[in-house]
Amino acid sequence: MYVCRPARHDDYETISTFPQTEEELFFMFPSAAYPLAAAKLEENASKRWCPTVVTEDNGDVAGFANFYGYEEGKHCHLGNVIVAPQHRGKGAASFLIAAMIEKARTELNVPRLLLVCHHTNPRALLFYDKLGFTPCAGIKKMKNSRDEIIVGIQMEMKL
């Protein structure tokens, strides 16, 4: 039902429509302004590793993710994770994260995959926990777009 491939220039316009609220965009890309500009996302992705989309068999983009903070032989961080609203709860996220785990393991050859999940996103926290990510290395104090303090919880998966 789903396949993964590297993100292409023409994908970013579609991906930029996935965040439905300012809060969703913050979860995906904390430094971006809502609504998300495709050019801003593409520029950000160009500075990261393995920008990847998950698509339906027909080629429609269903989700996106990439890596940042790559340290050879140590770890990388999963970032900019977003799934199209019509694909949420249908397996696209699980397929995408499984592909990203495999890329971290085989392409980047790191023993740990890290991510930061915000405490105000319990659905994602439970999702990552279900996949085998565990909290590690404490918490990160952050401010959201409304200048409210929130907590970023660092999680890891040993590969």
C-alpha positions as CSV (number, residue, x, y, z in Angstrom):
1,M,0.0,0.0,0.0
2,Y,2.8,2.4,0.8
3,V,6.4,2.9,-0.6
4,C,9.2,5.3,0.4
5,R,11.5,7.3,-1.8
6,P,13.7,10.4,-1.6
7,A,11.8,13.7,-1.5
8,R,11.8,15.7,-4.8
9,H,11.4,19.4,-5.5
10,D,7.8,19.0,-6.5
11,D,6.8,17.2,-3.3
12,Y,7.4,20.1,-1.0
13,E,4.3,22.1,-2.2
14,T,2.2,19.1,-1.2
15,I,4.0,18.4,2.1
16,S,3.6,22.1,3.1
17,T,-0.2,21.6,3.2
18,F,-0.1,18.7,5.8
19,P,0.1,20.8,9.0
20,Q,-3.5,21.8,9.6
21,T,-2.9,24.1,12.5
22,E,-0.1,26.3,14.0
23,E,0.4,23.7,16.7
24,E,0.8,20.8,14.2
25,L,3.4,22.9,12.3
26,F,5.2,23.5,15.6
27,F,5.3,19.7,16.3
28,M,6.8,19.2,12.8
29,F,9.0,22.2,12.3
30,P,9.2,24.4,15.5
31,S,11.1,27.3,13.8
32,A,8.7,27.7,10.8
33,A,5.9,30.2,10.5
34,Y,2.3,29.1,9.8
35,P,1.2,28.4,7.2
36,L,4.3,26.5,6.1
37,A,5.9,27.8,2.9
38,A,7.1,25.0,0.6
39,A,10.3,26.9,-0.2
40,K,11.1,27.1,3.6
41,L,10.6,23.4,4.1
42,E,12.7,22.5,1.0
43,E,15.5,24.8,2.1
44,N,15.5,23.3,5.6
45,A,15.4,19.7,4.1
46,S,18.4,20.5,1.9
47,K,20.5,21.0,5.0
48,R,19.5,17.6,6.4
49,W,20.0,13.9,5.7
50,C,17.7,11.5,3.8
51,P,14.6,13.7,3.1
52,T,12.1,10.9,2.5
53,V,8.5,10.7,1.5
54,V,6.1,7.9,1.9
55,T,3.6,7.6,-1.0
56,E,0.6,5.5,-1.9
57,D,1.1,3.0,-4.7
58,N,-0.4,5.7,-7.1
59,G,2.4,8.1,-6.1
60,D,0.4,10.5,-3.9
61,V,2.6,11.8,-1.1
62,A,1.3,10.6,2.3
63,G,4.1,11.6,4.7
64,F,7.6,13.1,5.1
65,A,10.6,12.9,7.4
66,N,14.3,13.5,7.5
67,F,17.4,13.4,9.8
68,Y,19.4,16.1,11.5
69,G,22.1,16.2,14.1
70,Y,24.0,13.3,12.4
71,E,27.2,12.4,14.2
72,E,29.0,9.6,12.3
73,G,29.1,6.4,14.4
74,K,27.1,7.9,17.2
75,H,23.5,9.0,16.4
76,C,21.1,11.1,14.3
77,H,17.8,12.8,15.1
78,L,14.5,12.1,13.3
79,G,12.9,15.3,12.3
80,N,10.2,17.1,10.3
81,V,7.9,14.1,10.7
82,I,4.4,14.8,9.2
83,V,1.6,12.7,7.7
84,A,-1.1,13.9,5.4
85,P,-4.4,14.3,7.3
86,Q,-6.2,11.8,5.1
87,H,-3.5,9.1,5.9
88,R,-3.4,9.5,9.7
89,G,-4.3,6.3,11.5
90,K,-3.9,4.3,8.4
91,G,-0.3,3.0,8.7
92,A,1.5,5.7,6.7
93,A,3.4,6.9,9.8
94,S,4.4,3.4,10.9
95,F,5.6,2.7,7.4
96,L,7.6,5.9,7.2
97,I,9.2,5.6,10.6
98,A,10.2,1.9,9.8
99,A,11.8,3.1,6.6
100,M,13.7,5.9,8.5
101,I,14.9,3.5,11.2
102,E,16.3,1.3,8.4
103,K,18.0,4.3,6.7
104,A,19.5,5.3,10.0
105,R,20.8,1.8,10.6
106,T,22.1,1.0,7.1
107,E,22.7,4.3,5.3
108,L,24.0,6.5,8.2
109,N,25.3,3.5,10.2
110,V,24.4,4.9,13.6
111,P,23.7,2.9,16.7
112,R,21.1,5.3,18.1
113,L,18.2,7.1,16.6
114,L,17.0,10.1,18.6
115,L,13.9,12.4,18.4
116,V,12.3,15.2,20.4
117,C,8.6,14.9,21.0
118,H,6.6,17.7,22.7
119,H,4.7,17.0,25.9
120,T,1.7,18.6,24.3
121,N,1.6,15.9,21.6
122,P,0.4,12.8,23.5
123,R,-0.6,11.0,20.4
124,A,3.0,11.1,19.0
125,L,4.5,10.2,22.4
126,L,2.3,7.1,22.6
127,F,3.1,6.3,18.9
128,Y,6.8,6.5,19.4
129,D,6.6,4.5,22.6
130,K,4.7,1.8,20.8
131,L,7.5,1.7,18.1
132,G,10.1,1.1,20.8
133,F,11.5,4.6,21.5
134,T,12.2,5.3,25.1
135,P,12.8,8.6,27.0
136,C,16.4,9.5,27.5
137,A,18.8,12.4,28.4
138,G,16.2,14.5,30.2
139,I,13.9,17.2,28.9
140,K,14.3,20.4,26.9
141,K,12.6,23.6,27.8
142,M,11.1,25.3,24.7
143,K,8.7,28.0,23.8
144,N,5.9,27.5,21.3
145,S,4.7,30.0,18.8
146,R,2.4,31.6,21.4
147,D,5.5,32.1,23.6
148,E,4.3,29.4,26.1
149,I,6.7,27.2,27.8
150,I,6.5,23.5,26.7
151,V,8.7,20.5,27.3
152,G,10.5,18.6,24.6
153,I,11.1,15.0,25.6
154,Q,14.1,13.4,24.0
155,M,13.6,9.8,23.0
156,E,15.9,7.2,21.6
157,M,15.9,3.8,19.9
158,K,19.0,1.7,20.0
159,L,19.5,0.2,16.5
